[in-house]
Amino acid sequence: MTHRIVTEQLDAEEFAPFGEVLEAVGEPTKIINQGLCDRYHDLATLDFTGAGAKAGISLFNSQKRTFPYRLEMIERHPLGSQAFIPMTAEPFLVIVCPDEQGKPGRPRAFITKPGQAINFHCGTWHGVLTPLSDPGLFAVIDRIGDGDNLEEVWFEEPYIIENKS
């Protein structure tokens, strides 16, 4: 049996149990650079545990995905948060699952709007980086350091994610 999931528009309130939506909306926190730059300050909860752990910025160049998208695996990082920041103004697919006693629950799928990025809370079950256009170039801020910071779960039956628009 194949499970079906329909995408939702990414919304900060709906996404809050899983992490933060990073976007320049509302009033800026600060006006800087001689009044020529709005700063939306400290939008993500960066969380890195373990001896010698630090924040790192990496560039990921992922292959474009299409709908329907076949979700077979989910992962989480128990020792650190992870932010996906697109380097283009194209939407991307964000998949998350609630934690149900250490295992992923039913997935939810969100489509970002141009200008949105996300930060997963430490330990959040999530899909892999899933751009919907080329190039799939992202800055990723995550934990660098020793320790096992990756758990993967493969579903017995895949989920098929369909775009509602």
ROSETOR-895362 format. One record per residue (C-alpha): residue number from 1; residue in one letter; chain; y, z, x. Coordinates in Angstrom, 3 decimals. Layout:
BEGIN
REC   pos   code   unit          y          z          x
REC   NUM      a      A          Y          Z          X
...
//
This chain:
BEGIN
REC   pos   code   unit          y          z          x
REC     1      m      A      0.000      0.000      0.000
REC     2      t      A      3.411     -0.939      1.335
REC     3      h      A      6.320      1.416      0.684
REC     4      r      A      9.728     -0.103     -0.111
REC     5      i      A     13.128      1.308      0.837
REC     6      v      A     16.461     -0.181     -0.286
REC     7      t      A     19.496      0.131      1.978
REC     8      e      A     22.526      2.257      1.131
REC     9      q      A     26.094      1.886      2.431
REC    10      l      A     26.649      4.366      5.258
REC    11      d      A     28.705      7.284      3.974
REC    12      a      A     29.650     10.434      5.930
REC    13      e      A     28.663     12.836      3.147
REC    14      e      A     25.243     11.255      2.542
REC    15      f      A     24.575     11.021      6.284
REC    16      a      A     25.696     14.601      7.085
REC    17      p      A     22.183     16.169      7.108
REC    18      f      A     21.219     13.733      9.885
REC    19      g      A     24.397     13.513     11.978
REC    20      e      A     27.975     12.275     11.962
REC    21      v      A     29.555      8.969     11.035
REC    22      l      A     32.111      8.103     13.703
REC    23      e      A     35.044      6.075     12.431
REC    24      a      A     38.827      5.954     12.598
REC    25      v      A     39.742      6.867      9.015
REC    26      g      A     42.397      9.123      7.522
REC    27      e      A     45.174     10.666      9.543
REC    28      p      A     44.668     10.615     13.306
REC    29      t      A     44.154     13.961     15.004
REC    30      k      A     46.730     13.143     17.672
REC    31      i      A     49.273     10.472     18.485
REC    32      i      A     49.144      9.697     22.222
REC    33      n      A     50.287      7.154     24.804
REC    34      q      A     53.988      7.266     23.999
REC    35      g      A     53.269      7.113     20.265
REC    36      l      A     51.362      3.824     20.526
REC    37      c      A     47.815      5.132     20.082
REC    38      d      A     46.132      7.101     17.286
REC    39      r      A     43.429      9.452     18.546
REC    40      y      A     40.593     10.503     16.223
REC    41      h      A     39.503     13.440     18.313
REC    42      d      A     36.087     15.048     18.902
REC    43      l      A     34.129     13.311     16.126
REC    44      a      A     30.577     14.049     17.319
REC    45      t      A     28.563     17.175     17.980
REC    46      l      A     27.045     16.404     21.369
REC    47      d      A     24.127     18.774     21.883
REC    48      f      A     21.998     18.772     25.048
REC    49      t      A     19.527     21.514     25.942
REC    50      g      A     17.443     22.229     29.020
REC    51      a      A     18.155     22.990     32.648
REC    52      g      A     20.182     20.271     34.339
REC    53      a      A     20.758     18.343     31.099
REC    54      k      A     23.956     16.336     30.849
REC    55      a      A     25.547     13.676     28.673
REC    56      g      A     25.020     10.119     29.816
REC    57      i      A     26.498      6.835     28.641
REC    58      s      A     24.164      3.844     28.735
REC    59      l      A     24.459      0.291     27.449
REC    60      f      A     21.648     -1.021     25.243
REC    61      n      A     21.311     -4.722     24.413
REC    62      s      A     18.842     -4.887     21.534
REC    63      q      A     17.386     -7.898     19.764
REC    64      k      A     18.729     -8.736     16.313
REC    65      r      A     16.586     -7.734     13.320
REC    66      t      A     16.420     -9.304      9.856
REC    67      f      A     15.503     -8.299      6.316
REC    68      p      A     13.031     -7.486      5.052
REC    69      y      A     12.632     -5.095      7.988
REC    70      r      A      9.196     -3.612      8.660
REC    71      l      A      9.465      0.064      9.658
REC    72      e      A      6.311      1.188     11.425
REC    73      m      A      7.551      3.966     13.690
REC    74      i      A     10.159      6.712     13.716
REC    75      e      A     11.309      8.887     16.611
REC    76      r      A     13.358     11.956     17.427
REC    77      h      A     14.881     13.621     20.457
REC    78      p      A     14.218     17.383     20.348
REC    79      l      A     16.426     18.161     23.357
REC    80      g      A     19.565     16.217     22.552
REC    81      s      A     21.780     14.362     20.137
REC    82      q      A     22.125     10.575     20.384
REC    83      a      A     25.116      8.394     19.484
REC    84      f      A     24.956      4.638     18.796
REC    85      i      A     28.361      2.988     19.268
REC    86      p      A     28.396     -0.772     18.622
REC    87      m      A     30.423     -2.895     21.016
REC    88      t      A     31.009     -5.521     18.311
REC    89      a      A     32.424     -5.203     14.796
REC    90      e      A     29.142     -6.189     13.157
REC    91      p      A     27.112     -3.933     10.837
REC    92      f      A     23.809     -2.430     11.941
REC    93      l      A     20.893     -0.716     10.227
REC    94      v      A     20.505      3.065     10.546
REC    95      i      A     17.209      4.639      9.473
REC    96      v      A     16.680      8.392      9.185
REC    97      c      A     14.068     10.757      7.749
REC    98      p      A     14.371     14.370      6.693
REC    99      d      A     12.216     16.774      8.670
REC   100      e      A      9.335     18.139      6.611
REC   101      q      A      7.676     20.917      8.609
REC   102      g      A      7.864     19.023     11.889
REC   103      k      A      6.951     15.633     10.429
REC   104      p      A      9.213     12.843      9.123
REC   105      g      A      9.720     12.684      5.358
REC   106      r      A     10.567      9.579      3.312
REC   107      p      A     12.956      7.306      5.217
REC   108      r      A     16.471      6.424      4.134
REC   109      a      A     18.181      3.258      5.347
REC   110      f      A     21.940      2.818      5.736
REC   111      i      A     24.057     -0.221      6.560
REC   112      t      A     27.201      0.458      8.566
REC   113      k      A     30.599     -1.064      7.937
REC   114      p      A     32.567     -2.672     10.777
REC   115      g      A     34.116      0.053     12.907
REC   116      q      A     31.458      2.681     12.161
REC   117      a      A     29.238      4.354     14.739
REC   118      i      A     26.776      7.224     14.318
REC   119      n      A     25.645     10.340     16.129
REC   120      f      A     22.204     11.753     15.315
REC   121      h      A     21.871     15.532     15.424
REC   122      c      A     19.406     16.910     17.941
REC   123      g      A     15.877     16.663     16.485
REC   124      t      A     16.724     14.134     13.722
REC   125      w      A     13.964     11.665     12.900
REC   126      h      A     15.441      8.163     13.177
REC   127      g      A     14.573      4.511     13.585
REC   128      v      A     15.188      2.559     16.743
REC   129      l      A     18.457      0.794     17.444
REC   130      t      A     18.565     -1.991     14.843
REC   131      p      A     21.401     -4.532     15.131
REC   132      l      A     21.671     -7.147     12.385
REC   133      s      A     23.503     -9.728     14.514
REC   134      d      A     23.711    -10.938     18.083
REC   135      p      A     24.663     -9.617     20.494
REC   136      g      A     23.127     -6.218     19.789
REC   137      l      A     25.209     -4.510     22.454
REC   138      f      A     25.780     -0.763     22.048
REC   139      a      A     27.076      2.129     24.091
REC   140      v      A     24.629      5.002     23.693
REC   141      i      A     25.548      8.584     24.509
REC   142      d      A     22.520     10.800     24.909
REC   143      r      A     20.809     13.439     27.008
REC   144      i      A     19.991     12.722     30.637
REC   145      g      A     17.678     15.182     32.357
REC   146      d      A     14.170     16.475     32.804
REC   147      g      A     11.922     17.415     29.911
REC   148      d      A     10.112     15.621     27.116
REC   149      n      A     12.914     14.398     24.870
REC   150      l      A     11.048     11.795     22.822
REC   151      e      A      8.609     12.206     19.935
REC   152      e      A      7.273      9.165     18.073
REC   153      v      A      5.398      9.021     14.786
REC   154      w      A      3.662      5.848     13.611
REC   155      f      A      3.295      5.534      9.849
REC   156      e      A     -0.167      4.927      8.400
REC   157      e      A      1.429      2.427      6.028
REC   158      p      A      4.664      0.657      6.983
REC   159      y      A      7.865      0.834      4.985
REC   160      i      A      9.571     -2.422      4.051
REC   161      i      A     13.342     -2.087      4.083
REC   162      e      A     15.245     -4.489      1.871
REC   163      n      A     18.984     -5.014      1.903
REC   164      k      A     20.447     -4.381     -1.558
REC   165      s      A     23.363     -6.781     -1.079
//
